[in-house]
Structures are given as structure tokens and as C-alpha cells.
Amino acid sequence: QVSSKFGIKMNLTRTLVLGATGGTGIRLVEQMLNKISDGTTTTTTLRVITRSKERFHKLFPVPVASPQDKPNSLEVIEASLLDMTDEEFMKAIEDCDVVVSCLGHNMTMKGVYGEPRRLVTDTIKRVHHTTTTTTLRVITRSKERFHKLFPVPVASPQDKPNSLEVIEASLLDMTDEEFMKAIEDCDVVVSCLGHNMTMKGVYGEPRRLVTDTIKRVHHTISNRIQPTQPVHFILMNTAGAAHPGGMDDDRTRFERTVMGCIRTLLPPHRDNEGAIEYLWNDVGLNDPYMEWVAVRPDALIDTDEVSSYDTFEKPKTGLFEGHESSRSNVAHFMSNLVSDKNTWEAWKFKMPYLCDSK
């Protein structure tokens, strides 16, 4: 921090200008350099990205652009914005506090009708994507097992050292304060919880792991955190659990009889049904603090690669005519729900059925 000429403490900044050699960009650079020179701005370094250093320095000769008393006040990067690699673009922008775009299209036939036609829009998207910090936080009962699956160099790469946070805890044993601290600054909560297919996992406690965790998430968000924007909650469920709102096709009498037996004999199935019933009946469609999607894959299988898959609003086959659903495809769809706004809006408050394409 420095004291300005008005006696106010201000943070020093680095400003990046895009489109610095256009009609408005030239005047902006000129005024910013003047302000840097006479100390009337908190910007100490002006960085520009231009397709031609030669043209830029004809407009701004070195003695003018970088005066002797402030020799490092200007940095010029020669590059075509949309052709820069992600690493080059991130390096250009990562230490900047302000980004100014004066980009536009030249009023020539090539400038108006040639490529890139979405120069301004695509650049804004790239700036936003580069400057938005995303952290993945996981709660697991064993850090050791997690890091065997995801070694640190893989899970938290050097260019994004804080991209992963691992909390070692048993979900239902966490105190209210610990649980709230784990989710209070999260925009999305994803549950892939399930029961191990062992005698202890099927018939031991907790029998309502999924349902009770959803309740806890909902109560914590709605009663304690009360965020300004709704938190997105994504649940991995199963095609065996019918839509509690009656949105699925009616099952046959035989299917209903079999499902009644499964419901009685297998507590994990009751838990899956209870989970989506809670979302539909208790969270509902109008909660101001939480929105949700419950993904219902069919018969889960393991594959290494993502393949073609289909999503529908309800199961497309009978209970005993199901299709395979690759776990990789389920994960791919759920990750799109996390990161893609259009995908989220398309499936919000729905229970999509997912199966691999034939």
C-alpha cells in the first residue's frame, strides 16, 4: 500500500489492456500512462497485449511509454489473444487487478465479415474462465485412501496449488459447526454416497446414510447459512427408485411386487427412495436457498473412458429391461451439472435417467 497525493491509503495495481491499438484503446493507454507518470492512479504497471509490438511502439515510443523515472511502468506482450495458450493467457492476467477491454472489429470487409466473429465475447469468456478460482473440497473417512487414489501432484497441480481441500471425517459424526464450516462457502454440493455391498454395509448402521445426509445439508444451508444465491445440490441415486411425484411410467403389478420385496429386504433401497422423496417433498421446487438434481443411472458398470450416453426425464425401459450405465458417464454428466449453467438449467428440479447409448 502507498499513500496517495490525497493522503489516502491505496493498493498498488497492475492493469491489463486488451485492444490497446484501437481508436479508444490508444487514448486509454495514453491517459493511463499520464496518470502513472504524475502519480494520480494506483496503477503502477500498464500491461498491454497487441498483435504488433512494432505498431504499438510507433504509437507510443519508448521514452514516452516508459518514462525514465518509472522504467517498468509499461509491459507489452505481442500475441493474438485467441491464439494464446491457456498458460500464456493465465501468465498475462494472473497478477493483474484490473482488466480493460477496448476490443472491437475493424470497419473493413475482413474485419466485419471475417474471423474471429466473436472476438469480444470469446475474450470475455476466456478472461472470466481464467480469473475464476475453483476449489474442490471432499469429505472422506480416510485421507490416506483418498491420496492413494489421487496423489498430491495429480490432485492439486502446481499451477493451482489450492484447488483441492480434503477433510477427513465421518459425515454423520461431524458436529454442526464442523459441518457448516465444510459447506458454508460452497456453491455446489455433490453426493455420491452409497452403501457398501457387504453384510455390514447393507444391514448395518447407518441405514439412512444418504437420506440423513441430505437432510443435514438442507437444514444447514436453509436454517444456518442462508446464502444469497441458491446452493446447487446434486445427488447420485438409482433408476430403481421411482419418481415420488409420479412422473415415471406406471410399473407393472409384477414389478411393484418385486420392488416391495426389495424395499423390505434391502435397507439401502429404502434409503435411496427416502433421499429423493425428501428432495421432492421437503426441499421442493421453491426453496430460496437450495436447488437440486437427482441423477438416476441404470445398471452401473466400470469403464475407463467416457462414452456416448443418453439422458431422459424418466426411465425408458421396464424394471428388468434396464440398460448399462458407465460410472464414467455418470460422473461426466454430474460434472457438467456442476460446471455448465445450461445443463443445470435444463435439469434443475428433475430426476434424469441416464444410460449408455447403444
Sequence and secondary structure as in RCSB ss.txt:
>XXXX:A:sequence
QVSSKFGIKMNLTRTLVLGATGGTGIRLVEQMLNKISDGTTTTTTLRVITRSKERFHKLFPVPVASPQDKPNSLE
VIEASLLDMTDEEFMKAIEDCDVVVSCLGHNMTMKGVYGEPRRLVTDTIKRVHHTTTTTTLRVITRSKERFHKLF
PVPVASPQDKPNSLEVIEASLLDMTDEEFMKAIEDCDVVVSCLGHNMTMKGVYGEPRRLVTDTIKRVHHTISNRI
QPTQPVHFILMNTAGAAHPGGMDDDRTRFERTVMGCIRTLLPPHRDNEGAIEYLWNDVGLNDPYMEWVAVRPDAL
IDTDEVSSYDTFEKPKTGLFEGHESSRSNVAHFMSNLVSDKNTWEAWKFKMPYLCDSK
>XXXX:A:secstr
 EE TTS EE  EEEEEESTTSHHHHHHHHHHHHHHHHT SSEEEEEEEES HHHHHHHS HHHHS TTSTTSEE
EEE  GGGS HHHHHHHHTT SEEEE     SSHHHHHSS TTHHHHHHHHHHHHH    EEEEES HHHHHHHS
 HHHHS TTSTTSEEEEE  GGGS HHHHHHHHTT SEEEE     SSHHHHHSS TTHHHHHHHHHHHIIIIII
  SS EEEEEE  TTS  TTS S    HHHHHHHHHHHHH HHHHHHHHHHHHIIIII S  SSEEEEEEEESEE
E  SS   EEEESS  S TTS  EEEHHHHHHHHHHHHH HHHHHHHTT   EEEE  
